[in-house]
Amino acid sequence: MNRRDLLSAFALAGLSAEAQEPAGPPAASLYIPQAHLVEDRKLLQDFMEEFSFVDLITPSPLRITHIPVLIDRSAGQYGTIHGHISRQNIQAKAFDGSQEAVIVFRGPQGYISPTWYQTQQAVPTWNFAVVHATGKLRPVTDPKALHAFLARLIDKFESYQGTDYDFSKLPDSYVSPMLSGIIGFQMQIELLEGKFKLGQERSEGDRQGILKNLQKARGEPSLHDLTESFYKRKA
């Protein structure tokens, strides 16, 4: 065996051994300074429940889909996320149970002016809170399972609005074609990351200034205002 063949054999042996080793935990998906790191699992799961309209991000195919999801806290170490997308969405190819995906839960965000601080020298910043959940997407195609998921999802948000809408009263002739047009997924969370950049590391005087001024700060337009302005533009 010549030197080149010997080196190739070592390389192949290394690759084979690496392939046989169990995969480690997923790599972190975002930069989090220690001051902004949140690891309280209940707090993170409460946040996910509250801000459950998410960004579903997959690397192959590289896609981002914006959807509502449900969280089952009791399934797995960190919980399991359930959701669905259109079958026409190419992202469904990522529901193979092997590649990692990231689901991003976003809370409120806003500009923080240095004039709000008690500290004399300061620069502007942007405060926000996010939770990233990483895991592998597995498909859910059984019509009964999809129907049960949609019923839970709809019930959650209808209960927020206090309506009397009842998804179960819709006839199968209407619901079944809709179910055939979607594909569900479940993702057991393998890594849960919380980044809460809310000025918590600043002095008490600065924190009180943030709270006082955020009450009257100009924020983003409400969904009502955005929708109304868009309707007028389209008219």
C-alpha positions, 0 to 999 in steps of 0.5 A, a space after each residue: 500500500 503506497 502512502 496516498 492509499 494509506 492516508 485515504 484508508 485512515 481518512 475513511 476509517 475516521 469518517 466511518 467511526 464518526 458516523 457511528 458515534 451518536 450525534 451530540 446536542 444541536 449547536 446554539 442558534 444565536 448569540 446570547 450574552 450572559 446578562 441576557 441569557 434566560 434558562 428558566 424552563 417554565 418562563 420560556 415555555 410560558 413565553 412560547 405559549 403567549 407568543 405562539 405565532 412563530 418563524 419556522 426556519 429550515 436549512 434545506 430547503 432554506 425557507 422561513 414560514 410564519 405560522 401559529 403552533 401549539 406546545 406540549 410541555 409534557 413531551 420530552 425534556 423541553 416539550 414538543 411543538 406541533 404545527 402545519 403548513 401547506 402541502 404546496 410549500 416546498 418546506 415540507 421536504 424538510 419534514 424528514 426527521 433527520 435535519 435540524 430546524 429552528 422555531 423562533 418565538 418573538 415577543 415585543 420589541 422597541 427602541 430605547 432612547 439614551 435620554 430615558 436613562 439616569 446614566 449620563 453617558 449612554 447610546 441607543 439600543 433595541 430591547 426585545 425577547 426571543 426564544 429559539 427552539 431547535 429540533 428535528 421535524 417529523 411529518 404528521 399526515 394522518 387525517 384524524 391526527 391533523 383534525 385533532 390538532 386543528 381543533 386544539 389550535 382553533 380552540 386556543 385562539 377562539 377562546 382568546 377572542 371569546 367567540 362561540 365558533 365550533 370547528 367540530 360542527 363543520 361538515 366532513 365534506 368541507 373539512 376533508 378537502 382542507 385537510 388534504 391540502 396541509 401537512 402537519 409536523 411535530 418537533 421534539 425540542 432538543 435545545 431551548 434558548 432564551 434571549 431577553 434583552 430588556 435592560 435588566 443588567 442596567 442600574 435601578 434608575 435606568 430600569 425605572 426610566 425604561 419602564 416609565 418611558 415605554 408606557 408612552 413610547 411610540 410603538 409599531 402600528 396595531 394590526 387594526 391600523 395596518 389592516 385599515 391602511 392596507 385596505 385603503 391603499 388597495 381601494 
